[in-house]
Amino acid sequence: MDDLFDVDWFGLLGREVLRERRAALIAEACAWSVGLSDRPHHLRRRGRLVATGSTIGDRAATGQALSGEEDGRIELGDARPGSFQDALNAVDADGTLFADRFDREVVEPFVRETCLAAADRARRTRPAQWAELLDDLGEDPADAEPADVVRAGEWEEPLRLEAEHLVLAALGRTPLLEVESEGLPLSLVRAAEAATRAAAAPPPPEPEPDEGLAGALFLALAAVREADLPSPVPPAQAPALVTVLLGQGLEPEEVTGVLPHLPLAPGTADRVQGLLG
């Protein structure tokens, strides 16, 4: 294990891969910044978070400081007013530092991808060292997952610091509005990708009926069929549905419980609950 830390070849490889991906990191940072200028500007004054009445973009365009003295990171405190670094050191409406969001949404996933890319390169180009590394970390070569190896070696944290330095060196003193302009094309791509993922996501599973409502649900479904109500039942038929269900002997709380499992059009369940009071 001592050899692993005497010469941290994987850590050096991770830095090498990160520097190769520097352009991609800067592009992601620019894309992330898009929309910051439209946000309302907030400052903390005497411990209270207050809105200044202008947007971040308005202040950035006129060279006003975006960050305050009561929030922010020390290493970001010497920012040029209106710059990307200044924006990172500002707070949002919840009092969260934008730098914290940037780390969570950009730096951390980017560094994780970089470490996995380094692991893949190590397996392909340095098989002997990779096997020795797995042995040092107590990982089984037959089923070792690169993500587990990276996590066990704790390489992400120092690489995150390196990534932050690369971003600040490239963009820190650049006006926020210029950074946003550079990031707009990629931000549109990322938004389209997010929309595609959301559309492809499987629908949430239908809720399972409570076992105690099984009898009530059986009666409710039978009542809806026998009443010859349209399927799905539209909101206009909510009064008739309530009459049918109560006439079947269901209690109001049982009616509420079976609503998610009946063939109802949007808005009908709300109308029924309103009628039940």
C-alpha positions in Angstrom: 0.0 0.0 0.0 2.9 2.3 0.7 4.0 2.2 -3.0 0.5 3.4 -4.0 0.9 6.6 -2.1 4.7 7.1 -2.8 4.0 7.4 -6.5 0.3 8.2 -7.1 0.4 7.3 -10.7 -3.4 7.1 -11.0 -3.8 10.6 -9.5 -1.3 11.9 -12.0 -3.2 10.2 -14.8 -6.4 11.7 -13.6 -4.9 15.2 -13.7 -3.6 14.4 -17.2 -7.0 13.4 -18.4 -8.6 16.4 -16.8 -6.3 18.8 -18.5 -7.0 17.1 -21.8 -10.7 17.7 -21.2 -10.2 21.3 -20.1 -12.0 22.7 -23.1 -15.0 20.6 -22.4 -15.0 21.7 -18.7 -14.9 25.3 -19.7 -17.8 24.8 -22.2 -19.9 23.1 -19.5 -19.2 26.0 -17.1 -20.3 28.5 -19.7 -23.5 26.5 -20.5 -24.3 26.3 -16.8 -24.0 30.1 -16.4 -26.8 30.7 -19.0 -29.8 32.2 -17.2 -27.9 33.6 -14.2 -28.2 37.1 -15.4 -32.0 36.8 -15.4 -32.2 35.9 -11.7 -33.2 38.4 -9.1 -30.2 39.7 -7.2 -30.0 39.1 -3.5 -27.6 40.1 -0.7 -27.3 39.3 2.9 -27.4 42.3 5.1 -26.9 42.0 8.9 -27.7 38.3 8.5 -30.9 38.8 6.6 -31.3 37.8 2.9 -32.8 40.7 1.0 -33.7 41.3 -2.7 -32.0 44.4 -4.1 -34.7 45.0 -6.7 -32.5 44.4 -9.7 -31.4 41.3 -11.6 -27.9 39.8 -11.5 -27.5 40.8 -15.2 -28.5 44.4 -14.6 -25.8 44.7 -11.9 -23.2 42.8 -14.0 -23.8 45.1 -17.0 -23.1 48.2 -15.0 -20.1 46.8 -13.2 -21.7 46.5 -9.8 -20.6 43.9 -7.3 -22.8 40.7 -7.3 -21.4 39.2 -4.1 -21.6 40.6 -0.6 -19.3 40.8 2.4 -21.4 38.4 4.6 -21.5 35.5 2.2 -19.0 33.8 -0.2 -15.8 32.0 -0.2 -12.5 33.6 0.8 -10.8 32.3 -2.4 -13.4 34.0 -4.5 -13.5 37.3 -2.6 -11.1 39.3 -4.9 -13.5 39.0 -7.8 -13.9 41.7 -10.4 -17.4 43.2 -10.0 -19.8 41.7 -12.6 -17.4 38.9 -13.5 -18.2 35.1 -13.6 -16.2 34.7 -10.3 -18.2 37.4 -8.7 -21.4 35.6 -9.8 -20.2 32.4 -8.2 -19.7 34.2 -5.0 -23.2 35.6 -5.0 -26.3 33.9 -3.4 -29.6 32.9 -4.9 -33.1 33.5 -3.4 -32.6 30.7 -0.9 -29.3 32.0 0.3 -27.4 29.2 -1.4 -24.0 30.2 -2.8 -23.9 29.9 -6.6 -20.4 28.4 -6.2 -21.9 25.5 -4.2 -24.5 24.9 -6.9 -21.7 25.1 -9.6 -19.6 22.5 -7.7 -22.6 20.2 -7.3 -24.0 20.5 -10.8 -20.9 20.9 -12.9 -17.6 20.2 -11.2 -18.5 17.0 -9.3 -20.1 15.1 -12.2 -17.4 16.3 -14.6 -14.6 15.1 -12.3 -16.4 11.8 -11.8 -16.6 11.3 -15.6 -12.9 12.3 -15.8 -11.9 9.7 -13.1 -13.8 7.0 -14.9 -12.1 8.0 -18.2 -8.8 7.7 -16.4 -9.7 4.3 -15.1 -10.6 3.1 -18.5 -7.4 4.4 -19.9 -5.4 2.7 -17.1 -7.0 -0.6 -17.8 -6.2 -0.4 -21.5 -2.7 1.1 -21.4 -1.3 0.1 -18.0 -2.8 -3.4 -17.2 0.0 -4.4 -14.9 -0.3 -1.2 -12.8 -4.1 -1.4 -12.9 -4.0 -5.0 -11.5 -1.5 -3.9 -8.8 -3.8 -1.0 -7.9 -6.8 -3.2 -7.5 -4.8 -5.5 -5.3 -3.6 -2.6 -3.1 -7.2 -1.4 -2.8 -8.5 -4.9 -2.0 -10.7 -5.0 -5.2 -11.4 -8.3 -7.1 -10.1 -7.9 -10.7 -12.9 -10.1 -11.9 -15.7 -7.8 -10.8 -14.1 -4.5 -9.9 -16.2 -1.6 -10.9 -14.2 1.5 -12.0 -16.5 3.8 -9.9 -15.8 1.7 -6.8 -12.0 1.8 -7.5 -12.1 5.6 -7.9 -14.2 6.0 -4.7 -11.8 3.7 -2.7 -8.8 5.6 -3.9 -10.3 9.0 -3.0 -9.0 10.7 -6.2 -12.1 12.9 -6.8 -11.5 15.5 -4.1 -8.1 16.7 -5.3 -9.2 16.6 -8.9 -12.3 18.8 -8.0 -9.9 21.4 -6.7 -7.9 21.2 -9.8 -11.0 21.6 -12.0 -12.2 24.6 -10.0 -8.8 26.3 -10.6 -8.9 25.6 -14.3 -12.4 27.2 -14.5 -11.4 30.2 -12.6 -8.2 30.7 -14.5 -10.1 30.6 -17.8 -13.3 32.4 -16.8 -12.9 34.0 -13.4 -12.3 37.6 -14.5 -14.5 37.4 -17.6 -17.7 39.4 -17.5 -20.7 37.2 -16.6 -22.6 38.3 -19.7 -19.8 37.2 -22.0 -19.6 33.8 -20.3 -23.4 33.4 -20.8 -23.1 34.3 -24.4 -20.4 31.7 -25.0 -22.5 29.0 -23.2 -25.8 29.6 -25.0 -25.4 27.0 -27.8 -24.3 24.2 -25.5 -27.0 25.1 -22.9 -29.6 24.6 -25.6 -28.2 21.2 -26.4 -28.2 20.2 -22.7 -31.8 21.4 -22.4 -32.9 19.3 -25.3 -31.1 16.3 -23.8 -32.9 16.8 -20.5 -36.2 17.0 -22.3 -35.5 13.8 -24.2 -34.6 12.0 -21.0 -37.7 13.2 -19.3 -39.9 12.0 -22.2 -38.2 8.6 -22.2 -38.6 8.1 -18.5 -41.1 5.4 -17.6 -44.4 6.6 -16.2 -44.7 6.2 -12.4 -46.3 3.0 -11.3 -50.0 3.0 -10.5 -50.5 3.2 -6.8 -51.5 -0.1 -5.2 -54.9 0.0 -3.5 -54.9 -0.2 0.3 -55.8 -3.7 1.3 -58.5 -2.3 3.6 -60.1 -0.6 0.6 -60.2 -3.7 -1.6 -63.9 -4.4 -0.9 -64.8 -0.7 -1.4 -62.9 -0.6 -4.7 -64.7 -3.7 -5.9 -68.1 -2.1 -5.1 -67.0 1.3 -6.7 -65.9 -0.3 -10.0 -69.1 -2.3 -10.2 -71.2 0.8 -9.5 -69.4 2.8 -12.2 -70.0 0.1 -14.7 -73.7 -0.4 -13.8 -74.4 3.3 -13.8 -73.2 3.4 -17.4 -71.0 6.5 -16.7 -68.5 7.5 -19.5 -65.0 6.2 -19.1 -63.0 8.1 -18.1 -65.5 9.9 -16.0 -65.4 13.6 -16.9 -65.5 16.4 -14.2 -69.1 17.3 -15.3 -70.2 13.8 -14.2 -68.6 14.2 -10.7 -72.0 14.7 -9.0 -73.5 11.6 -10.6 -70.4 9.6 -9.6 -70.7 10.7 -6.0 -74.4 9.8 -5.9 -73.6 6.3 -7.4 -70.7 5.6 -5.0 -72.6 6.7 -1.9 -75.6 4.8 -3.1 -73.5 1.7 -3.2 -72.9 2.0 0.5 -69.4 3.6 0.4 -68.5 6.0 3.2 -67.1 9.4 2.1 -63.5 8.5 3.3 -63.8 5.2 1.3 -64.8 7.2 -1.8 -61.7 9.4 -1.4 -59.6 6.3 -1.0 -60.7 4.6 -4.2 -60.6 7.7 -6.4 -56.9 7.1 -7.6 -58.0 3.6 -8.9 -61.1 4.6 -10.8 -61.1 5.6 -14.5 -61.4 9.3 -14.1 -60.5 12.2 -16.4 -58.2 14.9 -15.1 -60.0 17.2 -12.7 -62.7 14.7 -11.8 -61.1 13.5 -8.5 -60.7 17.1 -7.3 -64.3 17.8 -8.1 -65.5 14.7 -6.2 -63.4 15.7 -3.2 -64.9 19.2 -3.3 -68.4 17.7 -3.4 -67.6 15.5 -0.4 -66.4 18.5 1.5 
